[in-house]
Amino acid sequence: MNDESPDLQTSSAPGETRAQPDAGSEPTAVKKKRSKISARAATAAIEARIGHKFADAELLATAFTHVSALKSSRKRGDSYQRLEFLGDHVLGLVVSDMLYRAFPNANEGELSKRLADLVRKESCADVAKSLGLIDDIKLGAVGAGAGARLRKSVLGDICEAVIGAIFLDGGYTAAAQFVERNWLERMRKPRRPLRDPKTVLQEWAQGKGLPTPVYREVERTGPHHDPQFRVAVDLPGLEPAEGLGGSKRAAEKVAASVMIEREGVEGVGGGNNDG
């Protein structure tokens, strides 16, 4: 009896179409090709958000790899940690240069405080969030809740690692362009006061030849466990300024801020310290 079923080992004649294998029997080579295409698409999407196309895509992948995602045979250096170290120092240099050029009248102390505020982990994490990098972090096997918390905790590190990767891939100019795009507005509008208003007012008064500002309690109201203080600050030749606060210290700061704003004193928040 002849077996009339087709011989699957026989090559198809030219022009003939082979039967397509079902999805479950897709060759390993095809699966790998699909995986590479997907990885390239994911990399391209990150590059678009970052604003830098990598010649070495492996650098970008490393920048997003947490140590928990490494196989036991791989070294910790294959995680983002080394890139984070590099990026931290590149960020500091670029921001220092930006500050030096943007605030020509600010002294070393003022520049240092501005720098510390701009390069702290919270600022880096804000940049990473704004670029949508949180979901690109590669973590090891952790629970959903733990994974979400871990991603948030390493966001600042990832941002610095990305800067380090850009520096290695494209040089200082590429890294500086990334930092300037994402830190320029933050530099112009600091997210928190840079200096204590009492210190600013005292230095301003000394620069004008005035004595040290005098703070006096005007009124205390409210219950003992939740008092409210009204404090005035006095300087010769100027109208007193008053502030309210839950403590004398807090009220003094408000009073100093009121006088600073009224007299046009610079050195708090976004102003430079040119006295």
KEKE-3310 file (N, C-alpha, C; in steps of 0.2 Angstrom, whole numbers, plus 5000, padded with zeros to 4 digits):
npx = (5004:5003:5010:5001:5003:5011:5029:5037:5050:5054:5060:5052:5046:5052:5043:5033:5022:5026:5018:5013:5019:5011:5008:5012:5023:5033:5049:5064:5073:5065:5058:5068:5071:5059:5060:5071:5067:5057:5064:5072:5062:5057:5069:5071:5059:5063:5074:5069:5061:5072:5080:5091:5100:5107:5123:5128:5118:5118:5123:5113:5103:5110:5110:5097:5096:5093:5102:5096:5090:5100:5108:5115:5127:5132:5141:5140:5144:5138:5125:5116:5125:5138:5137:5129:5137:5146:5137:5132:5143:5145:5133:5134:5145:5140:5129:5135:5142:5132:5126:5136:5137:5124:5122:5131:5134:5132:5139:5151:5146:5132:5131:5134:5124:5113:5117:5117:5104:5099:5105:5101:5094:5080:5077:5083:5075:5063:5065:5067:5054:5047:5051:5045:5052:5050:5044:5052:5063:5072:5069:5073:5064:5051:5037:5022:5018:5030:5039:5034:5037:5051:5055:5051:5060:5073:5073:5080:5093:5093:5091:5103:5112:5108:5112:5126:5127:5124:5135:5146:5142:5140:5148:5154:5147:5134:5129:5128:5119:5107:5106:5104:5092:5083:5086:5086:5074:5072:5083:5081:5069:5070:5064:5062:5065:5081:5089:5089:5077:5080:5093:5097:5091:5098:5111:5109:5105:5117:5125:5120:5124:5117:5111:5110:5094:5080:5070:5053:5041:5024:5011:5003:4992:4979:4977:4987:4993:4993:4999:4999:5009:5013:5025:5036:5048:5062:5070:5081:5075:5066:5049:5041:5040:5028:5025:5016:5016:5017:5027:5039:5051:5046:5037:5046:5053:5044:5041:5053:5054:5043:5048:5059:5053:5046:5056:5062:5073:5086:5091:5084:5075:5072:5081:5097:5112:5117:5116)
npy = (4994:5011:5025:5040:5052:5068:5070:5078:5081:5084:5096:5111:5114:5127:5142:5136:5137:5135:5127:5136:5136:5133:5144:5139:5131:5139:5143:5144:5153:5162:5167:5173:5183:5191:5195:5203:5214:5219:5223:5233:5242:5246:5252:5263:5270:5275:5282:5292:5299:5303:5310:5307:5297:5282:5275:5264:5254:5245:5252:5260:5250:5245:5256:5255:5244:5236:5230:5219:5212:5205:5190:5177:5174:5186:5201:5214:5226:5226:5231:5247:5254:5258:5267:5276:5282:5289:5297:5305:5314:5320:5327:5336:5344:5349:5356:5365:5373:5379:5386:5395:5403:5408:5416:5428:5437:5430:5423:5411:5403:5405:5399:5386:5382:5382:5373:5361:5360:5357:5345:5335:5319:5319:5329:5324:5312:5318:5323:5311:5305:5315:5312:5299:5287:5278:5265:5258:5253:5239:5226:5213:5197:5202:5206:5214:5226:5229:5230:5242:5251:5250:5254:5268:5272:5271:5279:5292:5287:5280:5291:5298:5287:5287:5299:5296:5286:5293:5302:5293:5288:5298:5309:5324:5335:5330:5325:5337:5344:5336:5338:5352:5354:5348:5353:5367:5375:5372:5377:5390:5392:5388:5375:5376:5387:5395:5400:5405:5417:5426:5426:5432:5444:5450:5450:5459:5470:5473:5476:5488:5496:5495:5491:5474:5466:5467:5457:5456:5450:5452:5448:5434:5421:5409:5392:5384:5372:5374:5387:5403:5415:5432:5441:5455:5463:5474:5488:5502:5517:5510:5504:5493:5476:5462:5445:5429:5414:5397:5395:5405:5406:5402:5413:5424:5421:5423:5436:5442:5438:5446:5459:5458:5456:5467:5477:5474:5465:5454:5437:5426:5412:5413:5423:5431:5433:5447:5457)
npz = (5000:4995:5003:5002:5008:5009:5008:5021:5021:5009:4998:4993:4977:4965:4967:4973:4988:5005:5018:5032:5048:5064:5077:5089:5085:5081:5074:5083:5079:5072:5083:5090:5081:5081:5094:5094:5086:5093:5104:5098:5094:5107:5112:5103:5106:5119:5117:5109:5119:5127:5119:5112:5101:5102:5098:5103:5109:5119:5130:5134:5138:5149:5158:5162:5170:5185:5199:5204:5193:5187:5182:5191:5187:5182:5184:5196:5190:5178:5180:5182:5191:5189:5179:5184:5194:5186:5179:5189:5192:5180:5178:5189:5184:5172:5177:5186:5177:5170:5180:5183:5172:5171:5183:5186:5196:5208:5223:5228:5239:5236:5224:5226:5235:5226:5217:5224:5227:5214:5209:5218:5223:5222:5213:5201:5201:5198:5185:5178:5180:5172:5160:5158:5162:5171:5169:5162:5169:5173:5183:5195:5200:5209:5220:5214:5221:5228:5217:5211:5222:5222:5210:5210:5220:5214:5204:5203:5203:5190:5181:5183:5178:5165:5160:5162:5152:5140:5140:5138:5126:5117:5121:5130:5125:5120:5132:5140:5132:5135:5149:5150:5143:5151:5164:5163:5165:5179:5185:5183:5190:5205:5216:5229:5243:5243:5252:5270:5275:5285:5286:5274:5275:5285:5280:5269:5276:5283:5272:5269:5279:5290:5307:5315:5311:5322:5331:5337:5348:5345:5347:5355:5352:5353:5359:5372:5367:5354:5348:5341:5334:5332:5325:5324:5313:5315:5307:5307:5300:5292:5288:5300:5298:5298:5303:5304:5313:5318:5327:5336:5328:5316:5313:5313:5302:5292:5294:5290:5277:5272:5273:5265:5252:5251:5251:5240:5240:5235:5233:5239:5235:5218:5215:5213:5222:5223:5232)
capx = (5000:5007:5008:5000:5004:5017:5035:5038:5057:5056:5060:5047:5048:5052:5037:5028:5022:5026:5013:5015:5019:5007:5012:5016:5029:5037:5056:5067:5076:5060:5056:5073:5071:5054:5062:5076:5063:5053:5069:5074:5057:5057:5075:5069:5055:5066:5079:5065:5060:5078:5082:5098:5100:5113:5127:5129:5112:5119:5124:5106:5100:5113:5107:5090:5096:5094:5106:5091:5089:5106:5109:5120:5134:5135:5144:5136:5146:5133:5120:5117:5128:5144:5135:5126:5143:5149:5132:5132:5148:5144:5128:5137:5149:5136:5125:5140:5144:5126:5125:5141:5135:5117:5122:5137:5135:5132:5145:5153:5141:5125:5131:5134:5117:5109:5120:5115:5096:5097:5108:5099:5091:5073:5077:5084:5069:5058:5067:5065:5047:5044:5053:5042:5057:5049:5042:5058:5068:5073:5070:5072:5058:5048:5030:5020:5019:5037:5042:5032:5041:5058:5056:5051:5066:5079:5072:5085:5099:5092:5092:5110:5114:5106:5117:5132:5127:5124:5141:5150:5140:5140:5153:5152:5142:5128:5127:5127:5113:5102:5105:5102:5085:5079:5087:5086:5069:5073:5088:5078:5064:5071:5058:5062:5069:5088:5092:5085:5076:5083:5100:5097:5089:5104:5117:5107:5106:5124:5128:5118:5127:5112:5112:5106:5087:5078:5063:5050:5034:5019:5005:5002:4985:4977:4978:4994:4996:4993:4999:5000:5013:5014:5032:5038:5055:5063:5077:5081:5073:5061:5043:5042:5036:5026:5023:5012:5018:5016:5032:5042:5055:5043:5035:5052:5055:5038:5042:5059:5052:5039:5052:5063:5049:5044:5061:5066:5080:5087:5094:5079:5071:5075:5085:5104:5114:5122:5116)
capy = (5000:5017:5031:5045:5058:5071:5069:5084:5082:5085:5103:5113:5116:5134:5145:5134:5140:5131:5128:5140:5132:5136:5149:5135:5128:5144:5141:5148:5159:5167:5170:5178:5189:5195:5198:5209:5219:5222:5227:5239:5247:5249:5257:5269:5274:5278:5287:5298:5303:5306:5315:5305:5291:5278:5271:5258:5253:5241:5257:5262:5245:5244:5261:5254:5237:5236:5224:5213:5209:5202:5183:5176:5174:5192:5205:5220:5231:5225:5235:5254:5257:5262:5273:5281:5286:5293:5302:5310:5319:5324:5331:5341:5348:5353:5361:5370:5378:5383:5391:5400:5408:5411:5420:5431:5441:5426:5421:5404:5400:5404:5394:5379:5380:5381:5367:5356:5359:5355:5339:5330:5314:5321:5333:5319:5308:5322:5323:5304:5305:5319:5308:5293:5282:5273:5258:5255:5250:5232:5223:5206:5195:5205:5207:5220:5232:5230:5232:5249:5255:5250:5258:5275:5273:5271:5284:5297:5284:5279:5297:5299:5282:5289:5304:5293:5282:5298:5304:5288:5286:5304:5314:5329:5340:5327:5325:5344:5346:5333:5341:5359:5353:5345:5357:5374:5378:5370:5381:5397:5393:5383:5372:5377:5393:5393:5403:5407:5424:5430:5427:5436:5451:5452:5452:5465:5476:5475:5479:5495:5499:5495:5486:5468:5467:5466:5453:5456:5447:5457:5445:5427:5419:5402:5388:5382:5367:5376:5394:5407:5420:5437:5444:5461:5464:5482:5491:5509:5520:5506:5502:5486:5471:5457:5439:5425:5407:5392:5396:5412:5406:5403:5420:5428:5420:5426:5444:5444:5438:5451:5465:5457:5457:5474:5482:5472:5462:5448:5432:5421:5409:5413:5429:5430:5436:5452:5462)
capz = (5000:4995:5007:4998:5012:5007:5012:5024:5021:5002:4997:4988:4970:4965:4965:4977:4994:5010:5023:5038:5055:5068:5082:5094:5083:5077:5075:5088:5075:5071:5089:5092:5077:5084:5100:5093:5083:5099:5108:5095:5095:5114:5113:5099:5110:5125:5114:5107:5125:5130:5114:5110:5098:5104:5093:5107:5112:5126:5136:5136:5141:5155:5162:5165:5173:5192:5201:5205:5187:5184:5183:5196:5184:5179:5189:5198:5185:5172:5182:5181:5196:5187:5175:5189:5197:5181:5177:5194:5191:5173:5180:5193:5180:5168:5181:5189:5171:5169:5185:5183:5167:5172:5189:5186:5202:5214:5226:5229:5243:5233:5218:5229:5237:5220:5214:5229:5226:5207:5208:5223:5220:5221:5207:5196:5200:5194:5178:5176:5179:5167:5153:5158:5162:5177:5167:5158:5173:5173:5190:5196:5202:5215:5220:5210:5225:5230:5211:5211:5226:5220:5204:5212:5224:5210:5198:5203:5200:5183:5178:5183:5174:5158:5159:5161:5146:5135:5140:5135:5119:5113:5123:5134:5122:5120:5139:5142:5129:5138:5155:5148:5141:5157:5170:5163:5169:5186:5187:5183:5195:5210:5218:5236:5245:5243:5258:5275:5274:5291:5284:5268:5277:5289:5276:5266:5281:5284:5266:5269:5285:5296:5312:5314:5312:5328:5330:5343:5348:5345:5350:5355:5352:5352:5365:5374:5363:5347:5348:5335:5335:5328:5326:5319:5312:5314:5305:5307:5294:5288:5292:5303:5294:5303:5301:5308:5312:5324:5332:5335:5323:5309:5312:5311:5295:5288:5294:5286:5270:5270:5272:5259:5246:5251:5249:5234:5242:5231:5237:5241:5229:5211:5214:5214:5228:5222:5237)
cpx = (5004:5005:5007:5001:5011:5023:5037:5046:5059:5055:5055:5050:5048:5045:5031:5028:5022:5020:5016:5014:5014:5011:5015:5022:5033:5044:5059:5070:5071:5058:5061:5073:5065:5056:5066:5072:5060:5058:5071:5069:5056:5063:5074:5064:5058:5071:5075:5063:5066:5081:5090:5098:5107:5116:5128:5123:5113:5120:5117:5103:5103:5111:5101:5090:5098:5098:5102:5090:5094:5106:5115:5127:5137:5137:5140:5138:5141:5126:5121:5122:5134:5142:5132:5131:5145:5144:5132:5137:5148:5139:5130:5141:5145:5132:5129:5141:5138:5125:5130:5140:5129:5117:5129:5139:5134:5138:5146:5147:5134:5125:5131:5128:5112:5111:5117:5108:5095:5100:5105:5095:5084:5073:5078:5078:5063:5059:5065:5058:5044:5046:5049:5046:5055:5047:5047:5063:5067:5074:5070:5065:5056:5041:5028:5021:5026:5041:5040:5036:5048:5059:5056:5058:5072:5078:5078:5092:5099:5093:5100:5114:5113:5111:5124:5133:5128:5131:5146:5149:5141:5145:5150:5146:5135:5125:5125:5120:5107:5101:5102:5094:5081:5080:5087:5081:5069:5078:5085:5073:5065:5064:5057:5066:5077:5091:5087:5084:5079:5090:5101:5096:5095:5110:5115:5108:5113:5127:5126:5120:5122:5113:5108:5099:5085:5071:5060:5043:5029:5013:5006:4995:4985:4979:4985:4997:4996:4993:5000:5004:5013:5020:5033:5046:5057:5070:5076:5079:5068:5055:5044:5038:5034:5024:5020:5015:5016:5021:5035:5047:5052:5040:5040:5054:5050:5039:5048:5057:5047:5043:5056:5059:5047:5049:5065:5072:5080:5091:5090:5076:5075:5080:5092:5106:5119:5121:5113)
cpy = (5006:5022:5037:5052:5061:5070:5076:5086:5084:5093:5105:5115:5124:5137:5142:5137:5135:5132:5131:5136:5136:5140:5145:5132:5132:5143:5146:5154:5164:5171:5175:5184:5194:5199:5204:5215:5223:5226:5233:5244:5250:5254:5263:5273:5278:5283:5293:5302:5306:5311:5313:5298:5288:5274:5264:5257:5249:5246:5259:5256:5244:5250:5260:5247:5238:5230:5218:5209:5205:5194:5182:5176:5180:5196:5211:5226:5231:5229:5242:5257:5261:5268:5278:5285:5291:5299:5307:5316:5323:5329:5337:5346:5352:5358:5367:5375:5382:5388:5397:5405:5411:5416:5423:5435:5436:5424:5413:5400:5399:5399:5387:5377:5378:5374:5361:5354:5355:5348:5333:5325:5315:5325:5328:5314:5312:5322:5316:5303:5309:5316:5301:5287:5276:5266:5255:5252:5242:5229:5216:5204:5197:5206:5214:5226:5234:5233:5240:5253:5256:5254:5266:5277:5274:5276:5289:5293:5282:5285:5298:5294:5284:5294:5301:5289:5287:5300:5300:5287:5293:5310:5319:5333:5336:5326:5332:5346:5342:5336:5348:5358:5352:5349:5364:5378:5377:5375:5389:5398:5387:5381:5373:5383:5391:5395:5405:5415:5428:5431:5432:5443:5454:5454:5458:5471:5478:5478:5486:5499:5500:5490:5479:5469:5464:5463:5454:5453:5452:5454:5437:5425:5411:5398:5386:5377:5368:5384:5397:5413:5426:5441:5450:5461:5472:5483:5498:5512:5516:5505:5495:5482:5465:5451:5434:5418:5403:5392:5403:5412:5406:5410:5425:5427:5423:5434:5446:5443:5443:5458:5464:5458:5464:5479:5479:5469:5456:5443:5426:5418:5409:5419:5427:5434:5442:5458:5469)
cpz = (5000:5000:5003:5002:5009:5011:5014:5023:5014:5001:4992:4982:4970:4963:4970:4984:5000:5015:5029:5044:5059:5073:5087:5092:5079:5079:5080:5085:5074:5077:5091:5088:5079:5090:5099:5090:5088:5103:5105:5095:5102:5115:5109:5103:5116:5122:5112:5113:5128:5125:5112:5107:5099:5099:5096:5111:5119:5131:5139:5140:5148:5160:5165:5169:5180:5194:5202:5199:5184:5186:5188:5193:5181:5185:5190:5193:5179:5174:5180:5186:5194:5183:5179:5192:5192:5179:5183:5194:5185:5175:5184:5189:5176:5171:5184:5183:5170:5174:5185:5178:5168:5178:5190:5192:5208:5216:5226:5233:5240:5227:5221:5232:5231:5217:5218:5228:5219:5206:5213:5219:5218:5214:5201:5195:5196:5187:5175:5175:5173:5160:5153:5158:5167:5175:5163:5162:5173:5180:5190:5198:5209:5214:5216:5215:5227:5223:5210:5215:5224:5214:5206:5216:5220:5204:5197:5200:5193:5179:5177:5178:5167:5156:5157:5154:5140:5134:5136:5128:5114:5115:5127:5131:5122:5127:5141:5139:5133:5145:5154:5147:5147:5164:5169:5166:5176:5189:5188:5189:5200:5214:5226:5238:5245:5249:5264:5275:5279:5289:5279:5270:5281:5285:5272:5270:5282:5278:5266:5275:5290:5301:5311:5315:5319:5328:5337:5343:5349:5349:5350:5356:5352:5359:5366:5369:5356:5346:5342:5337:5330:5330:5321:5319:5311:5312:5305:5300:5289:5292:5294:5298:5299:5299:5306:5307:5319:5329:5331:5329:5316:5308:5310:5304:5290:5288:5290:5279:5267:5269:5266:5253:5246:5249:5243:5235:5238:5235:5240:5235:5223:5210:5216:5220:5227:5226:5234)
residu = (MET:ASN:ASP:GLU:SER:PRO:ASP:LEU:GLN:THR:SER:SER:ALA:PRO:GLY:GLU:THR:ARG:ALA:GLN:PRO:ASP:ALA:GLY:SER:GLU:PRO:THR:ALA:VAL:LYS:LYS:LYS:ARG:SER:LYS:ILE:SER:ALA:ARG:ALA:ALA:THR:ALA:ALA:ILE:GLU:ALA:ARG:ILE:GLY:HIS:LYS:PHE:ALA:ASP:ALA:GLU:LEU:LEU:ALA:THR:ALA:PHE:THR:HIS:VAL:SER:ALA:LEU:LYS:SER:SER:ARG:LYS:ARG:GLY:ASP:SER:TYR:GLN:ARG:LEU:GLU:PHE:LEU:GLY:ASP:HIS:VAL:LEU:GLY:LEU:VAL:VAL:SER:ASP:MET:LEU:TYR:ARG:ALA:PHE:PRO:ASN:ALA:ASN:GLU:GLY:GLU:LEU:SER:LYS:ARG:LEU:ALA:ASP:LEU:VAL:ARG:LYS:GLU:SER:CYS:ALA:ASP:VAL:ALA:LYS:SER:LEU:GLY:LEU:ILE:ASP:ASP:ILE:LYS:LEU:GLY:ALA:VAL:GLY:ALA:GLY:ALA:GLY:ALA:ARG:LEU:ARG:LYS:SER:VAL:LEU:GLY:ASP:ILE:CYS:GLU:ALA:VAL:ILE:GLY:ALA:ILE:PHE:LEU:ASP:GLY:GLY:TYR:THR:ALA:ALA:ALA:GLN:PHE:VAL:GLU:ARG:ASN:TRP:LEU:GLU:ARG:MET:ARG:LYS:PRO:ARG:ARG:PRO:LEU:ARG:ASP:PRO:LYS:THR:VAL:LEU:GLN:GLU:TRP:ALA:GLN:GLY:LYS:GLY:LEU:PRO:THR:PRO:VAL:TYR:ARG:GLU:VAL:GLU:ARG:THR:GLY:PRO:HIS:HIS:ASP:PRO:GLN:PHE:ARG:VAL:ALA:VAL:ASP:LEU:PRO:GLY:LEU:GLU:PRO:ALA:GLU:GLY:LEU:GLY:GLY:SER:LYS:ARG:ALA:ALA:GLU:LYS:VAL:ALA:ALA:SER:VAL:MET:ILE:GLU:ARG:GLU:GLY:VAL:GLU:GLY:VAL:GLY:GLY:GLY:ASN:ASN:ASP:GLY)
# end
